Amino acid sequence: MAEIKKGARITGTQRDKLANELKKKYEKGASIRALAESTGRSYGFVHRVLSESGVTLRGRGGATRTKKK
């Protein structure tokens, strides 16, 4: 993954390139948190970039709560 300075603004072709890399890794099963950690960006940034690139985001997973009877 391309090394990006923490807090640096990412625009234009650099953002498109990063979005494509994140999209490929996310579609192969990487979590948003793992992608955020590997790029040094925030969870929100990665989530936004994935949403902008048209990725269908997965559900949160884990156990679901059931109603008490």
Secondary structure, 3 states (H helix, E strand, C coil): CCCCCCCCCCCHHHHHHHHHHHHHHHHCCCCHHHHHHHHCCCHHHHHHHHHHCCCCCCCCCCCCCCCCC
